[in-house]
Amino acid sequence: MGEHGIDLAREMLSLKEAIQKDKERYAQLQGEHKSLQARLKEDFGVMSIKEGEKRVQKLEKDVDKINELMEEKLKEARGLLGEEGV
């Protein structure tokens, strides 16, 4: 094997090592992803960030409705107490 063949073999070995490192990193990231998904499910009852964002939007609407209802009830209570200007 000439010098060109040795260089080619080294390059192939280098590529093989790089591929192996990438495979290991991919496996690590998959594990982290599964762990984060489990945490989302456990802590917030959702399986994805998108699902979580939808849930937050719904909760914000619910909070707005509750605030409106509270304002209405407060006005009613003030009216009953004759404190409309308070």
N, C-alpha and C positions, 0 to 999 in steps of 0.2 A: 504494500500500500504506500503510495507516494505521499508527499506533503499535502497535496490537495485532498487526498482521501482522509488523512488524519484530521485536517481542518473540518471536513464535512462530518466526520464522526463526532468531533467535539461539538460542533453546532447542533447536531442531532441530539446528543446527550444533554446539552444545555436546554434545548427546546423541550425534551422529555421532562427535565427537572422543573421547568417553568409550568408545564401542563400539570404536573403532579401538585405543585404549590397552588395553582389555580383551583384544582379539584378540591384540595383540602380547604381552601378559603371558601369555596362555594358551599361545601358541606357545613362549615362553621356558620355561614350566613343563613343557611336553611334552618339550622338549629335555633339561631337567634330569632328568626322570623316566627317559627312555631311557638317559641317561648313568649314572644310579644303578643301573638294572637291569643294564646291561652290567657295571658294577663288581661287583654282587652275584654275577653269573654267573662273572666272571673270578676274583674273590677267594675266593668261597665255594662256587661250583658250584650256586647256587640262583637262581631267577628272581623270587622274592618274599620279603617278610619272613615271611609265613606259612609258606612252604616252609622258610625258614631256621630258624624256631622249631621246626618238626617235626624238623628235622635235629639241632638242639641237644638236644632231648629224647631222641632216639635215642642220641646220643653220650653223654649223661649216664647213660643206662641201661647202655651199654657200659662206661663207666668204673666204675660201681658193680659190675658183674659181674666186671671185672678185679680190682678191690679185694678182693672176696669171695674170688676164686680165690687171690690173693696171700696173704691171711690164712690160708686153708686150707693152702697150701703151706708157709707159715712155721711153722704149728703142726706139720705133718708133719715138717719139718726139725728142729724143737726136740725132738720126740718121738724121732727117730732119734738125736739127739745126747744124749739123756737130760737135756735141759734144760727139762722141762715147766714148771717153776716160774719160768723166766726171762721 
